[in-house]
Each structure stands twice: as structure tokens, then as C-alpha cells.
Amino acid sequence: MLVREVMTHGPVTVRPFTTVKQALRVLAEHRVTVLPVLRGDRVVGVVSEADLVRDLLTPDPRAHAIPPDEAPDRPRVVEDVMSTHVLTTRPETDLAEAVELLTSSSAKCLPVVDHHDRLRGVLSRSDVVRLLARDDDRIEAEVDELLRSSGLPGWLVEVHDGQVALEGPVGGAEVARLLAGTVPGVLEVVTGQDAAGRPAATPPRRPSARPAP
């Protein structure tokens, strides 16, 4: 599966000279935690909730025996607090590679950019969670329909915890496996003899279609 099949298209963004207050409103309104920062249509940074709230509040003198002599300078615009070290990925990148980058770093999302660094979308941890949480019945129905529409009748399909078990004509096993693996939410595909080891708790198999007589 590729990043472009999972990413959020048309993500909300801010500009370097967007005020901190405006950026906070965008976060609250869209219920996101990180915003790509664009100059033109290119990503020049990211700004997070932590970046925006850090140093924003003045200490309450009631909480201190001696009030501070002077208030620290507060950040005014996004450029004052954004991170310019941005981890990105591309639409055609294998999702597994992007998730490895996402989980091995502190990044909560990856801006998805083309070869000219123009923003095309955002891949977040929540995008991946929604993908992996897809219902088995829905996955099974989509695999079933994909095989039938691709001219591969007679396959038996069952899904358990994201694992797809396929049984059908030996000659089309590799194509069926590859096709099933493109359906969102599929974690693994087993075919033929491998499918015999599927968990006993899986629901009854359903044929994708009967072969033509």
C-alpha cells in the first residue's frame, strides 16, 4: 500500500507569519495537533501544540512569593516557534516505510510532498490507526469485489484481524495475493496451503463468485 492511499488530502496549513493566536484557533477548530507551515506551496516547517503554547503564558504572581521582574518576550508569529527540521514522505512511498519513519521519531505526522517539495497531503498516526482498525467484514467484502472485478472468479475469501485467507485456482494465486494486499486494512495475505493454518475462530468462507460453467 502506498502513502497516497492513506494520507489526508487537503490538510489545513499555516504561514510563517500567521500569528500564534490564529494558529491556535486553527488547531482547535480542526482538532489537529500539528500544522505544516507553507511558504508559497512548499513546506518550510511544522508547528505543534507544544510549540505554540510554550512560553505563551505569563506566570501568575499569586503562585510566587516574589513576582518576576519582567515578563519574557512572547512569540508572536508561527515562524518564531516552528520547527524547520521537517521529516517528510512522498505519495508513492510504501506505507510501511513511512510508518517506520513515523514511529521511530517523535513526529506525530509527516507532510507528504512531491519531488519539488510541494505539499500534497499529510500522513498522521491517526490516519494509520483508522486504516488498521477497519472492520474485517468490510475488508472481506472489498477483497471479494476486487477479485471478481479483476476477472478472478471462484476464490474463497475470509478475513480475521486483518489477515486475509484466500483459496482458489493455483494458477492465479500470486495475482490474487497481490490484489488483496492493496485493500486498505489488510495486514497479511495467505493463499493455498498457508491458508489452512488460519485461526479456527474465523467466520465461514464466502465464495467471491462461482466459475462460469
Beta strands, then each sheet from edge to edge (+ up, - down):
strand 1: 34-39
strand 2: 42-48
strand 3: 109-113
strand 4: 119-124
strand 5: 156-160
strand 6: 163-167
strand 7: 188-191
strand 8: 206-207
sheet 1: 1+ 2-
sheet 2: 3+ 4-
sheet 3: 7+ 6+ 5- 8+
end
